[in-house]
């Protein structure tokens, strides 16, 4: 299902054209097996990554001496490829408020 990804694009027709070409290339591969390919992708693409908004929530709670979110993130990030119950929010798209987070890298 490409709809969740498609919805992220402003030029959805361009995405649709790309998706048709992409599927064609996949299907043209000798011995292509969608399930096997999906399994291989899940092995190298973590389900959970530390996103800015997740860290921000953990920091704010820790500043109030509530370290439960730090512990939760640590557990999830210790095995980021596993699909565990209760962690869907950690793998979801950022909430709207997170679009206001500004990051800079100054060294």
Secondary structure, DSSP 8 states (H G I E B T S, - for coil): --HHHHTT-S-HHHHHHHHHHHHHHHHHSTT--HHHHHHHHHHHS-S----HHHHHHHHHHHHTT--HHHHHHHHHHHTTT---TT-HHHHS---GGGGG-------
